[in-house]
């Protein structure tokens, strides 16, 4: 592997590690050394790629955004908007154990960044959630459901709420039970052709 490829790989490992550690520990409790340890790189190397913790937070948000892209690209292969929305809910259920331990990766980061007095990065975290809302609204719109933006807000809000409760009560079954209600709600919205 040449030098440039090694540098790219190291940066990728640091970015992925930042996303994991920040999700698990939060911004304030995470140190650059924590991220270096998770990425299995010397702590001094972190400063070569990221000068500040905020740059690592920004990289973690980019990782969350890429994860969302990967998920929606997979869901977009499903035949109908109804199937895609059901798939989204199923993906949330698949993450219930992680949610019980650490909450929603993007949602918890958005809340934490929103409490900062400097006002930095909270808009970037909100942008990732906005992309999920927009994708969800597009599914409802394509499906022909009236008020697609409102339905998207209901679905994504339900996800954030069930994830918060799953985390606060450390009970992954909350996500499972609430997802069943969301799936029944989606089924009740079936639109006539």
N, C-alpha and C positions, 0 to 999 in steps of 0.2 A: 504494500500500500504506500503510495507516495505521500509526501509531506502535506499537501493540500487536502488529500482525502482523509488523512489522519486528523487534521485540524477540524474538518467538517464533521467527522464522526465524533470527536470529542465535544464539539459544540452541541451536536444533537443529543449526546448523552447528558450533558449538563442541562439542556432545556427540558428533556424528559424528567430528569431527576428533580429539577425545580418544580415542575408541575406536580409531581408526586409528593414531595416534601412540604411544599406550601399548602397543598390540600390536607395533608395529615396534621401539620403543626400550626398552620396559619402564618401570616407574614411576620408578625411581631416576634414570634417565638423561633423563627427559622434563622439560622446563620448561614453565611456563605460556606462555612466549614461543613455544616450539615449537608448541604447540596453537593459539595465536593466529595464527601464520604459516600453519599448515595450513588453518585456518578462514577465512583472509583477513579478519581483523578486527584492529583495533588492540589491542595487549597490554593496555592499560588497561581495555578492555571486558570482558576475561576476568574481572576482579575484580568487575565489576558483577553478573555471573551466577553466578560461583563464587568463593567467598572463599578456598578452600584447594585444594591439589592433591588432597586426599582427596575433596573434593566432585566434582572432575573424574573421579576414579577411579570414584566411585559412579555418575556419569553414564555413563561408559564401560560399566560393568557393566549399567546399564539398557539401553544400546544393544545389548549382546550378548544380553540377555534378549529384547529386541524382535526381534532377528534370529532367535533361536531360535523365537519365536512365529510369525514369518512363515514359517519353514521348516516347522514342524510343521503349520501351517494349510494349507500347500500339499500336504504329504504326506497330510494327513487327507482330501484329496479323492480319493486313490487308492482303488480298490475294496476291497482286502483288507489286513489287517495285514501279511501277508507282502510284498505290494507296497510298503507304507509303509516297512517296515524295509529292503528292498532300495533304495528311494528314498533313505533316509537314508545308506546306504553310498555310493550314487552321488553324493550331495551332498558327501560327504567327499572323494571322488575329484576332483570339480570344483574343490575348494580346495587341491589338492596343491601347486601352485606357490607359493601363499601360505604353506602349511605349511612348505615347504622353506626359505623365507626367514625366517619369523617364528614358526613353531609354531602351536599352537591358540590363538586369541584368549583364550578363557576359561581354558583349562588353564594357559597360561603365566602369566596374571595371577594365578590361584589359587595357583600355586607361589610366585611372587614375594611375594604378600601374606602367604602362610603363613610366610615367613621373617622377617617384621617382629616386633620384640619387643613392640610395643604391642598386638598382637592385634586391630587394627582392619581391617575390610573383608574379611578372609579368609573369614569366614562368608558374606558376601554373594556372593563369587565362587563358593564351594561351593554356594550355593543355586541358581545358574544351572545348574551341572552336575547337581545333584539333580533339577532340572526335566527335564533331558534323560533322566536315568535313569528318572524316573517315567513320562514319556511312552513311553519304550521298553518298560518293563515292562507298561504298559497295552496296548501292541500285542501282546506275547507272551501276555498274559492273554486278550485278545479272540480271539486266534488259537487258544487252547486248549493252548498249550505248557505242560507241567508246569514248576513252579519259575520262573515268569516273572521274578521279581526277580533270580534268579541269572543267567538268560540275559541280562537287560538289563545287569547288571554285567559280564558277559563281553564283550558287544558294545561298550559304552562304554569299557571298559578297553582293549580291542583298538584302538579308535580313538585313545585317548590315547597308547598305546604306539607305534602306527605313525606318529602325528604327531610324537612326540618323536624317533623315529629318522629320519624324513624330514627334520626340521629339523636334527638333530645332524649328519647325514651330507650334508645339502643335496642330497638325492636324491628327487625327487618320484615316481620309479618305485617306491620302497618302498611308498608309499600305494597305488599301482595294483596291485602284486602282492599286498599284504596284503588289499586290498579283494576281490580275486578269491577269496581263501581264505574271507573272511567271507561272501561271497555263496554259495559252495558250502556252507558250514556252514548258512546260513539255509535253503538248498534241502533239505538233509538233514533238517531239522526238520519237514518237511511233516507236518501232522497230519491223520489221516483224519477225514472228516465224521461 
